[in-house]
Amino acid sequence: MTMPKQRVGHLRDADVEWYAKPGDTTRKILVYEPELLMMRNAFTTGLTGPLHNHPHVQASYVVSGRFEITIDGVTKEMGPGDSFLVQSNLMHAARCLEAGEIIEVFTPIREDFVS
């Protein structure tokens, strides 16, 4: 997938394609610029995002579904309207209990998602 260096201004959801990798979430990369990236993730029931960390700060909002979110060894069940923040380099993971969507914002940009 080749993407422009930045995607700023107004963006309609219908104008962005879903991107899927086997065994991973299906995602839409929404607006981004060098210091920020926002994306929409669709999870299927049972999908697990393995324990990992990254240098980016991650703010997430649960749109729908139910998730078990682990941050720095603490696990909580999260549902629609809930949000969580993962500081830089903290170990974290997600397990989808009921299919749904999460909006995620990263700072700085996740180059690995747009390259």
PyRosetta script that sets phi, psi and omega in degrees:
from pyrosetta import init, pose_from_sequence

init()
pose = pose_from_sequence("MTMPKQRVGHLRDADVEWYAKPGDTTRKILVYEPELLMMRNAFTTGLTGPLHNHPHVQASYVVSGRFEITIDGVTKEMGPGDSFLVQSNLMHAARCLEAGEIIEVFTPIREDFVS")
pose.set_psi(1, 122.6)
pose.set_omega(1, 176.1)
pose.set_phi(2, -102.6)
pose.set_psi(2, 127.0)
pose.set_omega(2, -177.4)
pose.set_phi(3, -124.4)
pose.set_psi(3, 153.0)
pose.set_omega(3, 177.3)
pose.set_phi(4, -65.5)
pose.set_psi(4, 163.1)
pose.set_omega(4, -178.4)
pose.set_phi(5, -59.9)
pose.set_psi(5, -32.5)
pose.set_omega(5, 175.6)
pose.set_phi(6, -151.2)
pose.set_psi(6, 157.9)
pose.set_omega(6, 177.2)
pose.set_phi(7, -134.8)
pose.set_psi(7, 100.1)
pose.set_omega(7, -175.7)
pose.set_phi(8, -124.0)
pose.set_psi(8, 170.9)
pose.set_omega(8, -179.2)
pose.set_phi(9, 88.1)
pose.set_psi(9, -152.8)
pose.set_omega(9, -177.6)
pose.set_phi(10, -82.8)
pose.set_psi(10, 139.9)
pose.set_omega(10, -179.6)
pose.set_phi(11, -141.6)
pose.set_psi(11, 126.2)
pose.set_omega(11, 176.9)
pose.set_phi(12, -93.7)
pose.set_psi(12, 134.5)
pose.set_omega(12, -179.0)
pose.set_phi(13, -53.3)
pose.set_psi(13, -39.5)
pose.set_omega(13, -178.0)
pose.set_phi(14, -64.5)
pose.set_psi(14, -18.5)
pose.set_omega(14, -179.2)
pose.set_phi(15, -88.1)
pose.set_psi(15, -1.1)
pose.set_omega(15, -177.4)
pose.set_phi(16, -114.7)
pose.set_psi(16, 130.7)
pose.set_omega(16, -179.7)
pose.set_phi(17, -85.0)
pose.set_psi(17, 149.1)
pose.set_omega(17, 172.1)
pose.set_phi(18, -73.5)
pose.set_psi(18, 146.2)
pose.set_omega(18, 178.5)
pose.set_phi(19, -125.4)
pose.set_psi(19, 126.8)
pose.set_omega(19, -176.6)
pose.set_phi(20, -126.5)
pose.set_psi(20, 141.0)
pose.set_omega(20, 170.9)
pose.set_phi(21, -122.0)
pose.set_psi(21, 135.7)
pose.set_omega(21, 179.8)
pose.set_phi(22, -53.7)
pose.set_psi(22, 133.8)
pose.set_omega(22, 177.7)
pose.set_phi(23, 77.2)
pose.set_psi(23, 9.1)
pose.set_omega(23, -178.7)
pose.set_phi(24, -127.7)
pose.set_psi(24, -180.0)
pose.set_omega(24, 176.0)
pose.set_phi(25, -70.6)
pose.set_psi(25, 162.6)
pose.set_omega(25, 168.9)
pose.set_phi(26, -98.6)
pose.set_psi(26, 129.7)
pose.set_omega(26, -172.5)
pose.set_phi(27, -132.5)
pose.set_psi(27, 156.3)
pose.set_omega(27, 170.0)
pose.set_phi(28, -120.6)
pose.set_psi(28, 124.5)
pose.set_omega(28, 174.0)
pose.set_phi(29, -84.9)
pose.set_psi(29, 118.4)
pose.set_omega(29, -176.2)
pose.set_phi(30, -93.7)
pose.set_psi(30, -128.5)
pose.set_omega(30, -178.7)
pose.set_phi(31, -76.5)
pose.set_psi(31, 150.0)
pose.set_omega(31, 176.6)
pose.set_phi(32, -163.4)
pose.set_psi(32, 159.3)
pose.set_omega(32, 173.6)
pose.set_phi(33, -155.9)
pose.set_psi(33, 177.4)
pose.set_omega(33, -171.6)
pose.set_phi(34, -55.6)
pose.set_psi(34, -26.8)
pose.set_omega(34, -177.0)
pose.set_phi(35, -102.3)
pose.set_psi(35, -1.3)
pose.set_omega(35, -172.6)
pose.set_phi(36, -157.8)
pose.set_psi(36, 144.8)
pose.set_omega(36, 174.4)
pose.set_phi(37, -142.6)
pose.set_psi(37, 135.3)
pose.set_omega(37, 175.0)
pose.set_phi(38, -119.6)
pose.set_psi(38, 135.3)
pose.set_omega(38, 178.0)
pose.set_phi(39, -141.7)
pose.set_psi(39, 158.7)
pose.set_omega(39, 179.7)
pose.set_phi(40, -112.7)
pose.set_psi(40, 126.4)
pose.set_omega(40, -178.3)
pose.set_phi(41, -116.6)
pose.set_psi(41, 132.0)
pose.set_omega(41, 174.0)
pose.set_phi(42, -108.2)
pose.set_psi(42, 127.2)
pose.set_omega(42, -178.3)
pose.set_phi(43, -112.4)
pose.set_psi(43, 142.6)
pose.set_omega(43, 170.9)
pose.set_phi(44, -96.8)
pose.set_psi(44, 152.1)
pose.set_omega(44, 179.7)
pose.set_phi(45, -54.9)
pose.set_psi(45, 132.6)
pose.set_omega(45, 178.3)
pose.set_phi(46, 92.1)
pose.set_psi(46, -15.2)
pose.set_omega(46, 179.9)
pose.set_phi(47, -64.7)
pose.set_psi(47, 133.7)
pose.set_omega(47, -179.6)
pose.set_phi(48, -120.4)
pose.set_psi(48, 126.9)
pose.set_omega(48, 171.0)
pose.set_phi(49, -90.2)
pose.set_psi(49, 115.2)
pose.set_omega(49, -173.3)
pose.set_phi(50, -62.1)
pose.set_psi(50, 158.8)
pose.set_omega(50, 176.6)
pose.set_phi(51, -59.2)
pose.set_psi(51, 125.8)
pose.set_omega(51, -177.8)
pose.set_phi(52, -157.5)
pose.set_psi(52, 174.3)
pose.set_omega(52, 172.2)
pose.set_phi(53, -144.8)
pose.set_psi(53, 166.0)
pose.set_omega(53, 177.4)
pose.set_phi(54, -156.9)
pose.set_psi(54, 161.3)
pose.set_omega(54, -176.7)
pose.set_phi(55, -74.7)
pose.set_psi(55, -7.9)
pose.set_omega(55, -177.3)
pose.set_phi(56, -82.5)
pose.set_psi(56, 145.3)
pose.set_omega(56, 167.7)
pose.set_phi(57, -79.9)
pose.set_psi(57, 136.8)
pose.set_omega(57, -176.5)
pose.set_phi(58, -125.5)
pose.set_psi(58, 123.2)
pose.set_omega(58, 173.6)
pose.set_phi(59, -112.2)
pose.set_psi(59, 130.2)
pose.set_omega(59, -175.0)
pose.set_phi(60, -130.0)
pose.set_psi(60, 146.2)
pose.set_omega(60, 179.7)
pose.set_phi(61, -129.5)
pose.set_psi(61, 124.9)
pose.set_omega(61, 179.5)
pose.set_phi(62, -82.8)
pose.set_psi(62, 115.5)
pose.set_omega(62, 179.4)
pose.set_phi(63, -83.1)
pose.set_psi(63, -45.6)
pose.set_omega(63, -178.0)
pose.set_phi(64, -154.6)
pose.set_psi(64, 165.9)
pose.set_omega(64, 179.2)
pose.set_phi(65, 86.8)
pose.set_psi(65, -174.5)
pose.set_omega(65, 178.2)
pose.set_phi(66, -133.5)
pose.set_psi(66, 140.3)
pose.set_omega(66, -174.6)
pose.set_phi(67, -138.6)
pose.set_psi(67, 149.9)
pose.set_omega(67, 169.8)
pose.set_phi(68, -105.1)
pose.set_psi(68, 113.8)
pose.set_omega(68, -176.2)
pose.set_phi(69, -111.2)
pose.set_psi(69, 126.4)
pose.set_omega(69, 177.3)
pose.set_phi(70, -111.3)
pose.set_psi(70, 126.8)
pose.set_omega(70, 176.9)
pose.set_phi(71, -132.2)
pose.set_psi(71, 119.8)
pose.set_omega(71, 176.9)
pose.set_phi(72, 52.3)
pose.set_psi(72, 42.6)
pose.set_omega(72, 175.9)
pose.set_phi(73, 85.8)
pose.set_psi(73, -4.2)
pose.set_omega(73, 179.6)
pose.set_phi(74, -106.7)
pose.set_psi(74, 125.7)
pose.set_omega(74, -178.1)
pose.set_phi(75, -111.3)
pose.set_psi(75, 133.0)
pose.set_omega(75, 177.1)
pose.set_phi(76, -136.8)
pose.set_psi(76, 148.1)
pose.set_omega(76, 173.7)
pose.set_phi(77, -85.5)
pose.set_psi(77, 133.3)
pose.set_omega(77, -176.6)
pose.set_phi(78, -126.9)
pose.set_psi(78, 146.1)
pose.set_omega(78, 179.7)
pose.set_phi(79, -137.6)
pose.set_psi(79, -170.6)
pose.set_omega(79, -176.4)
pose.set_phi(80, -51.3)
pose.set_psi(80, 130.6)
pose.set_omega(80, 179.7)
pose.set_phi(81, 91.5)
pose.set_psi(81, -13.5)
pose.set_omega(81, 179.3)
pose.set_phi(82, -81.5)
pose.set_psi(82, 155.4)
pose.set_omega(82, 178.1)
pose.set_phi(83, -140.8)
pose.set_psi(83, 161.7)
pose.set_omega(83, 177.9)
pose.set_phi(84, -149.9)
pose.set_psi(84, 155.2)
pose.set_omega(84, -178.9)
pose.set_phi(85, -125.4)
pose.set_psi(85, 131.2)
pose.set_omega(85, 177.9)
pose.set_phi(86, -114.7)
pose.set_psi(86, 114.3)
pose.set_omega(86, 178.4)
pose.set_phi(87, -71.2)
pose.set_psi(87, 160.5)
pose.set_omega(87, -179.8)
pose.set_phi(88, -50.5)
pose.set_psi(88, 130.7)
pose.set_omega(88, 174.8)
pose.set_phi(89, 68.2)
pose.set_psi(89, 7.2)
pose.set_omega(89, 174.7)
pose.set_phi(90, -75.9)
pose.set_psi(90, 138.8)
pose.set_omega(90, 175.9)
pose.set_phi(91, -70.3)
pose.set_psi(91, 135.9)
pose.set_omega(91, 179.8)
pose.set_phi(92, -153.8)
pose.set_psi(92, 160.2)
pose.set_omega(92, -178.5)
pose.set_phi(93, -155.0)
pose.set_psi(93, 163.7)
pose.set_omega(93, 177.5)
pose.set_phi(94, -139.6)
pose.set_psi(94, 143.0)
pose.set_omega(94, 173.0)
pose.set_phi(95, -131.3)
pose.set_psi(95, 126.8)
pose.set_omega(95, -178.2)
pose.set_phi(96, -84.8)
pose.set_psi(96, 117.0)
pose.set_omega(96, 179.3)
pose.set_phi(97, -89.4)
pose.set_psi(97, -29.8)
pose.set_omega(97, 179.8)
pose.set_phi(98, -148.0)
pose.set_psi(98, 127.1)
pose.set_omega(98, -175.0)
pose.set_phi(99, -44.4)
pose.set_psi(99, 139.3)
pose.set_omega(99, -179.2)
pose.set_phi(100, -175.4)
pose.set_psi(100, -169.4)
pose.set_omega(100, -177.9)
pose.set_phi(101, -129.4)
pose.set_psi(101, 147.1)
pose.set_omega(101, 174.9)
pose.set_phi(102, -130.4)
pose.set_psi(102, 134.6)
pose.set_omega(102, 171.2)
pose.set_phi(103, -94.1)
pose.set_psi(103, 130.1)
pose.set_omega(103, -179.4)
pose.set_phi(104, -123.3)
pose.set_psi(104, 140.4)
pose.set_omega(104, 176.5)
pose.set_phi(105, -124.4)
pose.set_psi(105, 131.8)
pose.set_omega(105, -179.6)
pose.set_phi(106, -121.7)
pose.set_psi(106, 142.1)
pose.set_omega(106, 170.8)
pose.set_phi(107, -137.3)
pose.set_psi(107, 132.0)
pose.set_omega(107, -8.7)
pose.set_phi(108, -69.1)
pose.set_psi(108, -174.2)
pose.set_omega(108, -178.2)
pose.set_phi(109, -54.5)
pose.set_psi(109, 145.2)
pose.set_omega(109, 171.8)
pose.set_phi(110, -86.4)
pose.set_psi(110, 92.4)
pose.set_omega(110, -179.4)
pose.set_phi(111, -56.2)
pose.set_psi(111, -33.3)
pose.set_omega(111, -178.5)
pose.set_phi(112, -65.8)
pose.set_psi(112, -19.8)
pose.set_omega(112, 179.3)
pose.set_phi(113, -89.3)
pose.set_psi(113, -17.7)
pose.set_omega(113, -177.4)
pose.set_phi(114, -114.5)
pose.set_psi(114, 0.6)
pose.set_omega(114, -179.5)
pose.set_phi(115, -93.8)
pose.dump_pdb("model.pdb")
